Amino acid sequence: MPDLLDQATQQAVISVAELNRLARTAIERGVPLVWVAGEISNFKRYDSGHCYFTLKDAAAQVDAVMFRHKAQYLDWVPENGMQVEVRATATVYEARGKFQLVVDAMRRAGLGALYAAFEKLKAKLEDEGLFDPAIKRALPPFPRTVGVVTSPQAAALRDVISALRRRMPGIGVIIYPTPVQGEGAAAKIAEAISLAGQRAECDVLIVCRGGGSIEDLWAYNEEAVARAIRACPLPVVSGVGHETDFTIADFAADLRAPTPTAAAELVSPDGVKLRRDTAVLGQQLSRVFARTLEDRMQRLDYLSRRLTHPGERIRNQKVHLQHLASRLHGGWRRGADERSWALRDAAQRLRAAAPDLSLLMQHQHELARRLRGMTRERMATAAERVAGIRAHLLHLNPQRVLERGYSITETADGQIVRDGTQLATDQELQLTLAKGWAAVRVKRAG
């Protein structure tokens, strides 16, 4: 809000619309969604469905509006002079600069305590596991008898019976009469539920009544009713009030229906649909039976065509056996002829492939003679070559040079001296002679 004020003070002049916008923003930010108690006056509902009225107490009053999309959920008619509690947002109607409340919900004064009691009991039973989905029982798909716990004068009973007769006329209905509102109604409802469970005359139990205010429905928010529903051995369907009404009985029941009629529809199969499904299944069965019968008749015709007289079958087998014997005899003859010709051909090829031993021996002697001659010739040539190489090596042998009076001069590290300039005075040298060696020292070199 300070930033809005700063923004306003920074401008020299602002318009009325800007002022109202700043006021609306500041109020909506500063005042949260709250419950406000007061008395209704000047109440008027327009054709549009919007409701306009004044909420006042002994010290002040404020204009209020409840728009159609919220007002349509009221199950009672607000009137002037009523004490109410509204849940509203404080705002400013900018077009007229009027402070007002935009109402989100409305209840008659004193209902707040009932709602608090409702939430407290709901939390308690929920903590005990009374509403646990795991303990909910499934409804029988085809119940023979349905029990109804309600008032015999209630319109809800007529709705339930009408729905059951429409959907499945053969279902029996047992009524467990009980008052549905007023002093002691909760205890009576719990007794009726217990009685239905003890008698076990029905397959499923409907606990229902028509719509009304929270006070009218309060008997179904009592702990005794919730515990009786959970203690009942029969599956229990709750159909209390309208679709927007929720009671403790709804949470305790095995299944909640939005209305009594819906409860009847949940516990009963749809007879029309069952008859239609049965007819469809009957048609399918007829078609399957007809197709099966046709298949069996066709198979019988096929087998009858394959069926032959035993004598005819024996004759056919005899002819077939003679044919096989003829094929066997012919096959044996052809096989014997083929083996005979193959044997003759193999003998002829064997004779053609037999070696000439005398010619082979003569050829072997000739090869041996040629081998001996070539060996002697090769050895003579190799000896002459070795002698030439030996003479050449002897010519290059350094020992022969030394024998002619020459020597080899080496330095102390084994290098051969070829130039006098490599020597230094008093340097020790080694002389290798033809026979033996000598150590010498250089007196002068150049």
C-alpha positions in Angstrom: 0.0 0.0 0.0 2.8 2.5 0.6 3.9 2.3 -3.0 0.4 3.2 -4.1 0.4 6.2 -1.8 3.8 7.2 -3.1 2.6 6.9 -6.6 -0.4 9.1 -5.8 1.7 11.8 -4.0 4.1 12.0 -6.9 1.3 13.2 -9.2 0.0 16.7 -8.9 -3.6 15.9 -9.7 -5.4 12.5 -10.2 -8.8 11.7 -11.5 -11.8 10.4 -9.5 -11.5 7.1 -11.3 -7.8 6.8 -10.4 -8.7 7.7 -6.8 -11.3 5.0 -6.6 -9.0 2.5 -8.2 -6.3 3.3 -5.6 -8.8 2.9 -2.8 -10.1 -0.4 -4.1 -6.6 -1.8 -4.5 -5.6 -0.7 -1.0 -8.8 -2.2 0.6 -8.6 -5.5 -1.3 -4.9 -5.9 -0.3 -5.4 -4.8 3.3 -8.6 -6.7 4.2 -8.6 -10.5 3.8 -11.5 -12.8 3.0 -13.6 -12.7 6.2 -16.8 -14.0 7.7 -19.1 -11.0 8.7 -22.3 -11.4 10.8 -25.3 -9.0 10.6 -28.9 -8.6 9.7 -30.3 -8.5 6.1 -32.2 -5.4 5.0 -33.2 -4.0 1.6 -32.8 -7.4 0.1 -33.6 -7.7 -3.6 -32.9 -10.4 -6.2 -32.9 -9.2 -9.8 -33.9 -11.1 -12.9 -30.2 -11.6 -13.6 -29.9 -13.7 -10.5 -27.7 -11.2 -8.6 -28.7 -10.4 -5.0 -28.2 -6.9 -3.5 -28.8 -6.2 0.2 -27.5 -4.3 3.2 -25.8 -6.0 6.1 -26.2 -4.2 9.4 -25.9 -4.4 13.1 -26.6 -2.0 15.9 -23.7 0.3 15.2 -23.1 0.2 11.4 -24.2 -1.1 8.0 -22.5 -2.0 4.7 -23.8 -2.7 1.2 -23.3 -6.2 -0.1 -23.8 -8.1 -3.4 -23.9 -11.8 -4.1 -23.6 -12.6 -7.8 -25.6 -15.3 -9.5 -22.9 -17.9 -9.9 -22.6 -17.9 -6.0 -26.3 -17.3 -5.1 -27.5 -20.3 -7.1 -26.0 -22.7 -4.5 -28.2 -21.3 -1.7 -30.7 -24.0 -0.6 -32.8 -21.4 1.3 -34.3 -18.0 0.5 -32.7 -15.0 2.3 -35.2 -12.5 3.7 -35.1 -9.1 5.3 -34.6 -9.3 9.1 -32.7 -12.6 9.0 -29.5 -12.8 11.0 -26.8 -14.2 8.7 -23.1 -14.8 8.4 -21.4 -14.0 5.0 -18.0 -14.9 3.7 -17.0 -11.8 1.7 -14.3 -9.7 0.2 -14.2 -6.0 1.0 -13.9 -3.8 -2.1 -14.9 -0.5 -3.7 -17.4 -0.2 -6.6 -15.3 2.2 -8.6 -18.1 3.6 -10.8 -19.9 5.0 -7.8 -17.0 5.1 -5.3 -19.1 2.9 -2.9 -17.6 0.6 -0.3 -19.2 -2.8 -0.4 -18.9 -6.5 0.3 -18.7 -9.1 -2.5 -20.3 -12.2 -0.9 -18.8 -15.6 -1.7 -21.0 -17.7 0.7 -23.9 -17.1 3.1 -25.3 -19.1 6.0 -27.9 -18.4 8.7 -26.4 -17.1 11.9 -25.5 -19.9 14.3 -24.6 -22.4 11.6 -21.0 -21.8 12.2 -21.2 -23.8 15.4 -22.9 -26.6 13.5 -20.1 -26.6 10.8 -17.5 -26.6 13.5 -19.2 -29.6 15.2 -19.4 -31.3 11.8 -15.7 -30.9 11.1 -14.7 -32.0 14.7 -16.7 -35.2 14.5 -15.5 -35.9 10.9 -11.9 -35.5 12.0 -12.5 -37.8 15.0 -14.1 -40.6 13.1 -11.6 -40.3 10.3 -8.7 -40.7 12.7 -10.4 -43.8 14.0 -10.4 -45.2 10.5 -14.1 -45.2 10.2 -13.9 -43.7 6.7 -11.0 -45.9 5.5 -11.7 -46.9 1.8 -10.1 -50.3 2.6 -13.1 -51.3 4.8 -15.7 -50.2 2.3 -17.9 -53.1 1.0 -18.8 -53.8 -2.6 -22.4 -53.7 -3.6 -24.0 -56.9 -4.8 -24.4 -56.8 -8.6 -27.9 -58.4 -8.6 -29.7 -57.9 -5.3 -32.9 -59.7 -4.7 -34.2 -57.4 -1.9 -33.3 -53.7 -1.1 -33.8 -52.2 2.4 -34.7 -48.5 2.8 -34.2 -46.6 6.0 -36.3 -43.5 5.8 -39.7 -41.9 6.7 -42.7 -43.6 5.1 -44.1 -40.1 4.3 -40.9 -38.9 2.7 -40.8 -38.0 -1.0 -37.4 -39.7 -1.1 -39.0 -43.1 -0.5 -41.3 -42.6 -3.5 -38.3 -41.6 -5.6 -36.4 -44.7 -4.5 -39.3 -47.1 -5.2 -40.1 -45.4 -8.5 -36.4 -45.8 -9.6 -36.3 -49.4 -8.5 -39.6 -50.3 -10.3 -38.3 -48.5 -13.4 -34.9 -50.3 -13.5 -35.7 -53.7 -12.1 -39.3 -54.4 -11.2 -38.5 -57.8 -9.7 -36.5 -56.4 -6.8 -38.2 -56.6 -3.4 -38.3 -53.6 -1.2 -38.3 -53.6 2.7 -38.9 -50.3 4.5 -37.5 -49.7 7.9 -39.5 -46.6 9.0 -37.9 -43.9 11.0 -38.2 -40.1 11.5 -35.5 -38.3 9.4 -35.3 -35.0 11.4 -36.2 -33.5 14.7 -35.5 -34.5 18.4 -34.2 -38.0 18.7 -34.2 -38.7 14.9 -30.5 -39.8 15.0 -31.1 -42.5 17.6 -34.2 -43.8 15.6 -32.2 -43.9 12.4 -29.4 -45.8 14.1 -31.9 -48.3 15.6 -33.5 -48.8 12.1 -30.1 -49.5 10.6 -29.2 -52.0 13.4 -32.6 -53.7 13.0 -32.0 -54.2 9.2 -28.6 -55.7 9.9 -30.0 -58.1 12.6 -32.9 -59.3 10.4 -30.6 -59.7 7.3 -33.7 -59.7 5.1 -32.1 -57.7 2.3 -28.9 -57.7 0.3 -28.2 -54.0 0.4 -29.4 -51.1 2.5 -30.3 -47.5 1.4 -30.2 -44.7 4.1 -31.9 -41.7 2.5 -34.0 -38.6 2.8 -34.7 -35.5 0.7 -32.9 -32.2 0.7 -33.0 -29.5 3.3 -31.0 -27.1 5.4 -28.1 -28.2 7.5 -30.4 -28.2 10.6 -32.8 -30.5 8.7 -30.1 -32.9 7.8 -28.3 -32.8 11.1 -29.6 -36.2 12.3 -27.3 -37.7 9.6 -24.3 -35.9 11.1 -24.6 -37.6 14.5 -22.0 -40.1 15.7 -24.6 -42.8 16.5 -25.7 -43.0 12.8 -22.2 -43.2 11.5 -21.3 -46.0 13.9 -24.5 -47.9 13.1 -23.7 -47.7 9.4 -20.2 -49.2 9.9 -21.5 -51.8 12.4 -24.2 -53.0 9.9 -23.3 -56.3 8.2 -25.1 -55.2 5.0 -23.5 -52.9 2.4 -24.9 -49.4 3.0 -25.6 -46.7 0.4 -26.2 -43.1 1.6 -28.5 -40.9 -0.4 -29.1 -37.9 1.9 -30.1 -34.5 0.5 -29.1 -33.0 -2.8 -25.9 -33.3 -4.7 -24.2 -30.5 -2.9 -25.1 -31.8 0.6 -22.5 -33.8 2.5 -23.1 -35.5 5.8 -21.1 -37.7 8.2 -23.3 -40.6 7.0 -22.1 -40.1 3.5 -18.5 -40.6 4.6 -19.3 -43.6 6.8 -21.4 -45.4 4.1 -19.9 -47.9 1.7 -21.0 -45.7 -1.1 -22.4 -42.2 -1.3 -25.1 -41.3 -3.8 -25.9 -37.6 -4.6 -29.7 -38.1 -4.3 -32.1 -40.8 -3.1 -32.9 -41.6 -6.8 -29.3 -42.0 -7.6 -28.9 -44.4 -4.6 -31.7 -46.6 -6.0 -30.0 -46.6 -9.4 -26.6 -47.5 -7.8 -28.0 -50.6 -6.0 -30.1 -51.9 -8.8 -29.1 -53.3 -12.2 -30.6 -51.7 -15.3 -33.3 -54.1 -16.4 -33.7 -52.5 -19.8 -29.9 -52.8 -20.4 -29.9 -56.4 -19.1 -32.7 -57.4 -21.4 -31.0 -55.7 -24.3 -27.7 -57.4 -23.5 -29.5 -60.7 -23.1 -31.1 -60.3 -26.5 -27.8 -59.5 -28.0 -26.1 -62.5 -26.4 -29.0 -64.7 -27.5 -28.5 -63.5 -31.1 -24.8 -64.1 -30.9 -25.4 -67.6 -29.4 -27.8 -68.4 -32.2 -25.3 -67.3 -34.8 -22.5 -69.3 -33.2 -24.8 -72.3 -33.0 -25.8 -72.0 -36.6 -22.2 -71.6 -37.8 -21.2 -74.6 -35.7 -24.0 -76.7 -37.1 -23.1 -75.7 -40.6 -19.5 -76.5 -40.1 -20.3 -79.9 -38.7 -22.7 -80.7 -41.6 -20.0 -79.6 -44.1 -17.4 -81.7 -42.3 -19.8 -84.7 -42.4 -20.2 -84.3 -46.2 -16.5 -84.1 -46.6 -16.0 -87.3 -44.5 -18.8 -89.1 -46.4 -17.0 -88.4 -49.7 -13.8 -89.8 -48.3 -15.6 -93.0 -47.0 -15.2 -96.0 -49.3 -16.2 -99.7 -49.3 -13.6 -102.0 -47.6 -13.5 -104.2 -50.7 -12.9 -101.2 -53.0 -10.2 -100.0 -50.6 -8.5 -103.4 -50.7 -8.6 -103.5 -54.5 -7.1 -100.0 -54.6 -4.4 -101.0 -52.2 -3.7 -104.2 -54.3 -3.3 -102.1 -57.5 -1.1 -99.7 -55.6 1.0 -102.6 -54.2 1.5 -104.1 -57.7 2.6 -100.7 -59.0 5.1 -100.4 -56.2 6.4 -104.0 -56.9 6.8 -103.1 -60.5 8.7 -100.0 -59.7 10.9 -101.9 -57.2 11.8 -104.6 -59.8 12.6 -102.1 -62.5 14.6 -100.0 -60.0 16.6 -103.1 -59.0 17.3 -104.0 -62.7 18.4 -100.5 -63.5 20.6 -100.3 -60.4 22.3 -103.6 -61.3 23.0 -102.5 -64.8 24.4 -99.2 -63.6 26.7 -100.9 -61.1 27.9 -103.4 -63.9 28.7 -100.6 -66.3 30.5 -98.6 -63.6 32.6 -101.7 -62.6 33.6 -102.2 -66.3 34.5 -98.6 -66.7 36.6 -98.6 -63.4 38.5 -101.8 -64.6 39.3 -100.2 -67.9 40.5 -97.0 -66.3 42.6 -99.1 -63.9 44.3 -101.0 -66.7 45.0 -97.8 -68.5 46.5 -96.3 -65.4 48.8 -99.3 -64.6 52.6 -98.2 -64.7 55.4 -99.6 -67.0 57.9 -100.8 -64.4 60.8 -101.6 -66.9 60.5 -98.2 -68.4 60.5 -96.6 -65.0 63.6 -98.6 -63.9 65.4 -97.6 -67.0 64.5 -93.9 -66.5 65.6 -94.2 -62.9 69.1 -95.6 -63.9 69.5 -92.8 -66.4 68.7 -90.2 -63.8 71.1 -91.7 -61.3 73.9 -91.6 -63.9 73.2 -88.1 -64.8 73.1 -87.1 -61.1 76.6 -88.7 -60.5 78.1 -86.8 -63.5 76.6 -83.5 -62.5 77.8 -84.0 -58.9 81.4 -84.6 -60.0 81.3 -81.6 -62.3 79.9 -79.4 -59.6 82.5 -80.5 -57.0 85.4 -79.8 -59.5 84.1 -76.4 -60.2 83.7 -75.6 -56.5 87.2 -76.8 -55.8 88.7 -74.6 -58.5 86.7 -71.6 -57.1 87.9 -72.2 -53.5 91.5 -72.5 -54.7 91.2 -69.1 -56.4 89.7 -67.5 -53.4 92.4 -69.0 -51.1 95.2 -67.6 -53.3 93.6 -64.2 -53.4 93.2 -64.2 -49.6 96.8 -65.3 -49.1 97.9 -62.4 -51.3 95.9 -60.0 -49.1 97.1 -61.5 -45.8 98.9 -58.8 -43.7 101.2 -61.5 -42.3 102.8 -61.9 -45.6 103.5 -58.2 -45.7 105.1 -58.4 -42.2 107.3 -61.3 -43.3 108.8 -59.1 -46.0 110.1 -56.8 -43.2 107.3 -54.4 -42.6 105.6 -53.7 -39.1 102.3 -52.3 -37.8 102.6 -49.2 -35.5 99.8 -48.7 -33.0 99.1 -46.1 -30.3 98.4 -47.1 -26.8 94.6 -47.1 -27.5 95.0 -49.4 -30.5 94.8 -46.9 -33.4 97.1 -47.6 -36.4 99.6 -44.8 -37.1 99.5 -43.8 -40.8 100.9 -40.2 -40.5 103.9 -39.0 -38.5 102.0 -35.8 -37.7 99.7 -37.8 -35.5 102.7 -38.6 -33.1 104.0 -36.6 -30.2 107.4 -36.7 -28.5 107.8 -39.4 -25.7 104.5 -41.0 -26.9 104.5 -44.8 -26.3 103.8 -47.0 -29.3 103.5 -50.7 -30.0 105.1 -52.3 -33.0 103.7 -55.6 -34.4 106.3 -57.6 -36.3 106.1 -60.8 -38.4 107.0 -62.7 -35.2 106.3 -60.9 -31.9 105.9 -57.3 -30.9 107.9 -54.4 -29.3 107.1 -51.3 -27.2 108.8 -48.1 -28.3 108.9 -44.4 -27.4 109.0 -41.5 -29.8 112.0 -39.3 -29.6 111.1 -37.1 -32.5 108.2 -37.0 -35.0 107.5 -35.1 -38.0 
